[in-house]
Amino acid sequence: MKKLESERLILREWVESDSKDMYEYAKSNLVGPNAGWKPHKDEDESKKIIKIFIENNDVYAIELKSQSKVIGGIGLHKRTPDNKLKELKQREIGYVLNPEYWGNGYIPEAVNRLIKYGFEEMNLDLIWCGHYDFNERSRRVNEKCGFRYKFNRNENIKLLDNKKVNVLYYNLTKNDYERLK
């Protein structure tokens, strides 16, 4: 993964020593259930997740430059929410942020940096972003970053004991990105 920077953030590979910072937010009921997973029980669980991130190589640590601290994570995943568009080169962005840092514009900043990387360096045709219908904060991020609502569907979330949720999907095309630039 290529290290990416924005004004206040560094998007970089995870390292095991990030486990303390991850656990700080991953234990919160405000974070995991909004992203599709249960709160972490201890720092060892966060270490295991970091090892998976390192192995899969598709989730960045979001480091706040001013504090040299990991405040969240953002992924650019190989997913195709709409099979009618499977011929397009596409990815899906997913993110979480430590609640202590909510309301500062960090996630829109990270999403916009990943969008730029996806279209300008990975030459993607389409980028998706989704959220559960009860996650109002993510809806606002999607809209701020130029994503347009496309459809919704009910899904069962395995990591939340197959909880049934309504997922709203948005996307941004390369053409839309070029017009917004």
Salt bridges, closest charged atoms under 4 A:
GLU5 OE1 - LYS65 NZ 3.13
ASP18 OD1 - ARG12 NH2 2.89
ASP21 OD1 - LYS69 NZ 3.60
GLU24 OE1 - LYS69 NZ 2.84
ASP58 OD2 - HIS77 ND1 3.02
GLU63 OE1 - ARG12 NE 2.60
GLU92 OE1 - ARG79 NH1 3.90
GLU109 OE1 - ARG8 NE 2.63
GLU120 OE1 - LYS116 NZ 3.86
GLU120 OE2 - LYS181 NZ 3.44
GLU121 OE1 - LYS2 NZ 2.59
GLU136 OE2 - ARG139 NH2 2.14
GLU143 OE1 - ARG139 NH1 2.57
GLU155 OE2 - ARG153 NE 2.77
ASP161 OD2 - LYS38 NZ 2.92
ASP176 OD1 - ARG148 NH1 3.53
ASP176 OD1 - ARG179 NH2 2.40
GLU178 OE1 - LYS181 NZ 3.68
